[in-house]
Amino acid sequence: MEKKKFQFTKIHKSVKGGLTQKGRDAYNRATGSNLKAPQPEGGKRRNSFCARMGGMKKDHNIDCRDNPEKRICKALKRWNC
């Protein structure tokens, strides 16, 4: 099975970081995925997300205190990481 390519547009991205509901729906339709809304209250998905994105933040040498407008910083804040 071949995966379809998908390009996010401005309406798909949330100003708070992450994707809007329209963005998640469009991505799910295009790729057959099952993206879900953020889970900031806790749980396995939150722990996994925080660990994964925290590692990306370190890999790309991003300091959220210096530049809190980066999308990764906004997403981590939205998920309460």
C-alpha positions as CSV (number, residue, x, y, z in Angstrom):
1,M,0.0,0.0,0.0
2,E,1.4,3.4,-1.0
3,K,1.1,6.3,1.3
4,K,-0.3,9.5,-0.1
5,K,1.6,12.7,0.2
6,F,0.0,15.4,2.3
7,Q,0.9,19.1,2.6
8,F,-0.3,21.1,5.6
9,T,-1.7,24.6,4.9
10,K,-2.3,27.5,7.1
11,I,-5.8,26.5,8.1
12,H,-4.5,23.1,9.3
13,K,-2.0,24.6,11.8
14,S,-3.0,26.0,15.1
15,V,-1.5,29.3,16.3
16,K,-1.1,27.6,19.7
17,G,1.1,24.8,18.2
18,G,0.0,21.5,16.7
19,L,-2.9,20.9,14.3
20,T,-6.5,22.1,14.3
21,Q,-9.4,19.7,14.1
22,K,-9.6,20.4,10.4
23,G,-5.9,19.6,10.0
24,R,-6.2,16.3,11.8
25,D,-9.3,15.4,9.8
26,A,-7.6,16.3,6.5
27,Y,-4.5,14.3,7.4
28,N,-6.5,11.3,8.5
29,R,-8.5,11.3,5.2
30,A,-5.4,11.7,3.1
31,T,-3.2,9.1,4.8
32,G,-5.6,6.7,6.4
33,S,-4.1,7.6,9.8
34,N,-5.9,8.2,13.1
35,L,-4.5,11.4,14.6
36,K,-6.2,12.4,17.8
37,A,-6.5,15.7,19.7
38,P,-3.9,16.6,22.4
39,Q,-4.1,14.8,25.7
40,P,-2.8,17.5,28.2
41,E,-4.5,15.9,31.3
42,G,-2.1,12.9,31.2
43,G,-1.9,9.3,30.1
44,K,0.2,7.1,27.9
45,R,-0.2,9.3,24.8
46,R,0.9,12.4,26.7
47,N,4.0,10.7,28.2
48,S,5.0,9.3,24.8
49,F,4.5,12.7,23.1
50,C,6.5,14.6,25.7
51,A,9.4,12.1,25.5
52,R,9.5,12.2,21.7
53,M,9.2,15.9,21.3
54,G,11.6,16.6,24.2
55,G,14.1,14.5,22.4
56,M,13.5,16.5,19.1
57,K,14.0,19.7,21.0
58,K,17.4,18.5,22.2
59,D,18.4,17.1,18.8
60,H,17.7,20.5,17.1
61,N,19.2,22.4,20.0
62,I,16.1,24.5,20.6
63,D,15.8,26.5,23.8
64,C,12.2,27.5,24.5
65,R,13.2,30.2,27.0
66,D,15.0,32.1,24.2
67,N,12.4,31.5,21.4
68,P,9.0,30.5,22.8
69,E,7.4,31.1,19.3
70,K,8.8,27.9,17.8
71,R,6.1,25.4,17.0
72,I,7.8,22.7,19.0
73,C,7.8,24.9,22.1
74,K,4.1,25.8,21.6
75,A,3.2,22.1,21.2
76,L,5.1,21.1,24.3
77,K,3.4,23.9,26.3
78,R,-0.1,22.9,25.0
79,W,0.5,19.3,26.1
80,N,1.8,20.4,29.5
81,C,5.2,18.8,29.0
